[in-house]
Amino acid sequence: MHPLLVRRLLLPLHERMMGRRTFAFRRELNRLQWRSPEELRALQVRKLRSLFRLAAEHCDYYRGLFHAAGADPADDDPFAMLSRLPLLDKAAIRANRERLTNPTVPGGVHTSTTGGSTGEPLVFHYDRRRTAYDKAARMHTHEWFGVPPGEREVYLWGAPVEIRRQDRLRTARDRITNDLLLSAFDMSPPVMVRYLDRIWRFNPAAVFGYPSSVALLCEFGRSISRIVRPKRLRAVFVSGEVLDDGQREIISDYFQVPVADGYGSREGGFLSHECPAGRMHVMAPNVVMEIVGPDGTPRPLGELGEIAITHLDAHAMPMIRYRTEDVGRLLPGTCPCGRGLPLMDMVEGRRTDHLVAADGTLKHALSVIYVLRELDTVRRFHIRQGPRREIDVRVVPGSRFADCDRRHIESGVRRQLGQDITMRVRLVNRIETQASGKYRYVTSEAVDHARSGLDSGGPSVPSGSTSPECNGGHSMTQMHTPEPRITATRVSTRAE
């Protein structure tokens, strides 16, 4: 489809049909990016005060917090009030999900689930206003690199484990809107050969994916002397994981275009993005980002701490001072690009390993993570693969965890990694943190051995079967392409 037709007609029509003002918000962000830091701060004051009023009126949880803090959402200085409120973490959301929810949002309340960097599944609510702002922010930051909405884009991202009617409709829509989805969950050599051919034929303006998966594809392409550099390609956008310097060099050297990093989370929204000058900008019109100490006290500019965010347009479930469990810092000064958006730096975030299937195929770890993340009877989990490809899954169970949940985990992992994989599922009381205080939900000691034989070929592992029935009281939903997600957790914002 011609990009101009998609940009001016099909995408705006789709967003209007979904009840989202995405393109109006995109125009707003395009204007606001050049505002001064003082003007952006004033905008945040107005939106923060409005969010506090909404939360106090419609959310029992925040009404109680404001009362306990002696705060008046209508009159108090919003930033002074913000620093007096406690941090919001995943445990508080689980314990108070309905009390945190505003059922009056236009378009209704929608529900999603994230595994999060801790491997601790979280169910949360969102509304179409927040979705529209996150999608608009993604469009807006893509335009920094000359990729406006409607241009052809390849997604090396999570793909459904089953093809159902909704997935087929989504695939048909993607074709119309110039999107091509390639599964990052199957990266065997024969599959990667097909991916390189499809990227060349599709001739995209952008490639979007997990940095580990894109780097793996680039390494493989170079190893077989198959260099793919589409004529229209302007940038590679990565999200869902921490992008390290080695991955950036591999990707930029292979495609010969800029590599731009994005940061966010499914529950937190689209939080920041790298500009052409190489600096990370906070999406200040939509997000207040704080760097805090363990007690919630804000840290000064330039100092490290945990990233806490308040999404100013999340009205279905206001997440005020939400703990991301990522480490970073806000930076002083202005960017050479001229934008007034605040600067930040990720120091440590979420990192996803690949796992090695029984036949030696490299599989993105999220393909296994998604087996566990949808189980609301699983409180927390950790997946470890030893040097001989053996899998050890440790699970902190919820009160309703049953034998059928264990069977679902075992069958799901084998479906992704092969029936012959050696594995066990262990129930534990707790999962220890790293020295940094963060959880790492996947570790693999087998990847280096598999990488050395990357060009050896081998069949891919089949995936996709119906989840077993379980009477544990939870509902299972198949994984869909993440709403830029993404997956620090970096966020992607593909249309639903």
Order of alpha helices (4+ residues) and beta strands (2+ residues): alpha-alpha-alpha-alpha-alpha-alpha-beta-beta-alpha-beta-alpha-beta-alpha-beta-alpha-beta-alpha-beta-beta-beta-beta-beta-beta-beta-beta-beta-alpha-beta-beta-alpha-beta-beta-alpha
